[in-house]
């Protein structure tokens, strides 16, 4: 490097003698006097100010690589090379100190801080500002060192004479046993996070200890109101979590706070802007060791914060072990705790398609009722427990109430599972519902004398557990399954339906299951509903029949209706008044329609030829016939009506090509 600088110096002297030097003015307001130039323009710049495509100078690259001798050379010759200590790159707006601290080059960091003390770059702002200069995300060199686990760099930065409120010099930092205190370590980035947030989140215990000993505040909140405890459990860093808990407990004792007081709970169990505690985050992430560490603290004896409990969080993500640990600590009574939308853990397990957690919730409930059979960890064992003779009427009512519990809009766990297409959970809940209904029917029989006072409740629970139960929108579990991403859950429910009225009954918007499954594009379920006698002509509140349910708007539905009417010639017989057509009067007033007939006639040589037929027909009549013809009309003959002026046409009648309008042979 020294040889290159000498060669550059000699070349500049030679160019000066020849008068070939080109003066290039740099805008000091742009990138601190550093500009990206092409190879011809850069020849006129000193080497310390030439940058690459990322805006990195020679000093940036040397500091990033840890070449302290090159950094020293560049800084010693800065009057010749034009090296600027405060120059920033164009990637993250880092200067050389950021690069060195992020990579853990303690010797380079120390060198840069020494030069910052005497650098003319800082005559207007001072060397302290160099130490706490931030990048585009508001990060200081201290934050980068803490984030990347460089305790040696942290010691140097915190012991700098330029560091605010520090009395110890860098030369004594490595030999000192007692680190300085009350240093400026609580600077925050644009997200409100300190160096301590970063060290804790990444599990850097030594860095955490250093920062705490220098006065780092563990109660500072970021832009989501989350403290360092939230950061520790989110990443599953049990080492730094335990370290922080110990520090906070000691801090509370110094202040004379009781471990179970409100002040201690605020300190050890902080809540973010949504009311979630560190225990919520640990359960959601499934960090069992972090959950256990938190539960060992006295202020976690009872739940705190958002009503979407840690049990809800664990079940949502399928962390069965965390669920068991939480229930063993807080008690099984929290199985029935509802969140803000009225959902229990059973609802959350069902809607998240977490079959193992769903089975565990059922097992915990059965175990709480003391009717849990051996091997009830799986589906079959749970069903065996439901047939247990120990299941008294009171226990049965409690279990049925839990399984059939509804949320704020009347959804059972079966409904929410069907709505998301959680087929495995749907199948299990169908079996549980069926077994419970049988037990409820048996104990409510006239021969049973134990249910005289609970008969109305038994009937209500039996109805809720049936497939005919409707939520506040009038939808059954089948309706919800017809809106699922796939049709497997709907097929499972359809197989269990014995009452055909459940299939044809509309919801609050007068939409049947066939409306919803066609709108969702579920082919297999649509076919199954048709085979079970679904109504093709049921109208919803917008006047759509099921075949038009997939239309994006009423106007599109009307266009489809008109097109369908034009595709089919009218069926013989009286034409009733059409209640279905919602098209405009101008469209329906047209009484003539020319179309190319889809029929074929034989030309006498065994060849099929198309015949163009002029059809006069009232469009409303076509629509009426299309909408009112039932499957029973499949034997009727389709006729071509000809124009009155062309009444002498002898076109033969056409035979109906399909058993009902809209069959697969017509549209596909």
Buried (B, 14 or more C-beta within 10 A) or exposed (E): BEEEBEEBBEEBEEBEEEEEBEEEEBEEEEBBBBBBBEEEEBBBBBBBBBBEEEBBBBBBBBBBBBBBEBBBBBBEBBEBBBBBBBBBBBEBBBBBBBBBBBBBBBBBBBBBBBBBEEBEBBEEEEBBBBBBBBBEEBBBBBBBBBBBBBBBBBBBBBBBBBBEEBEBEBEEBEEEEEBBEEBBBBBBBEEBBBBBBBBBBBBBBBBBBBBBBBBBEBEBBBEEBBBBBBBBBBBBBBBBBBBBBEBBBEBBEEEEBEBEBEEBBBBBBBBBEEBBBBBBBBBBBBBBBBBBBBBEBEBBEEBBBBEBBBBBBBBBBBBBEBBBBBBEBBEBEBBBBBBEEBBBBBBBBBBBBBBBBBBBBBBBBBBBBEBBBEEBBBBEBBBBBBEBEEBEBEBBBBBBBBBBBBBEEBBBBBBBBBBBBBBBBBBBBBBBBBBBBEBBEEBBEEEBEEBEEBEEBBEBBBBBBBBBBBBEBBBBBBBBBBBBEBBBBBBBBBEBBEEEEBBBBBBEEBBBBBBBBBBBEBEEBBBBBBEBEBBBEBBBEBBBBBBBBBBEEBEEBBBBBBEBBBBBBBBEEEBEEBEBBBBEEEBBEEEEBEBEBBBEBEEEEEEEEEBEBBBBBBBBBBBBBBBBBEEEBBEBEBBBBBBEEEEEEEBEEBEBEBEBBBBEEBEE
